[in-house]
Amino acid sequence: MILDPDMSEESYVEDCQVCCNPIEVEFVMVDAEVVRFRAVKL
């Protein structure tokens, strides 16, 4: 999974590259470092 370092906080849904099921992705970055990451299969 590739995260955009230009985004400080983001939440979105994307399809899994393996099983095609939707995944809710949430992350927070500070100074281009991930400080919180969550991915949940919907």
C-alpha positions as CSV (number, residue, x, y, z in Angstrom):
1,M,0.0,0.0,0.0
2,I,1.4,3.4,-1.0
3,L,0.6,6.4,1.2
4,D,0.9,10.0,-0.1
5,P,3.4,11.8,2.2
6,D,1.8,15.2,1.1
7,M,-1.3,14.3,3.1
8,S,-1.1,14.8,6.8
9,E,-4.3,12.9,7.5
10,E,-6.5,10.8,5.2
11,S,-9.3,8.3,5.2
12,Y,-10.5,6.4,2.1
13,V,-11.8,3.1,0.8
14,E,-9.9,1.0,-1.8
15,D,-10.1,-2.5,-3.1
16,C,-7.7,-5.1,-1.8
17,Q,-5.1,-5.9,-4.5
18,V,-5.3,-9.6,-3.6
19,C,-9.0,-10.4,-2.9
20,C,-10.7,-7.3,-4.3
21,N,-12.7,-6.7,-1.1
22,P,-13.1,-3.1,0.0
23,I,-10.7,-1.9,2.7
24,E,-11.1,1.3,4.8
25,V,-7.7,3.0,5.2
26,E,-7.0,5.7,7.7
27,F,-3.6,7.2,8.4
28,V,-1.9,10.2,10.0
29,M,1.6,11.5,9.1
30,V,3.8,14.0,10.9
31,D,6.9,15.2,9.1
32,A,6.5,12.5,6.4
33,E,6.4,9.8,9.1
34,V,3.4,7.6,9.7
35,V,2.3,8.0,13.3
36,R,-1.1,6.2,13.0
37,F,-2.3,3.6,10.5
38,R,-5.5,1.6,10.4
39,A,-6.8,-0.7,7.6
40,V,-10.1,-2.5,8.1
41,K,-11.8,-5.0,5.7
42,L,-15.4,-3.9,5.1
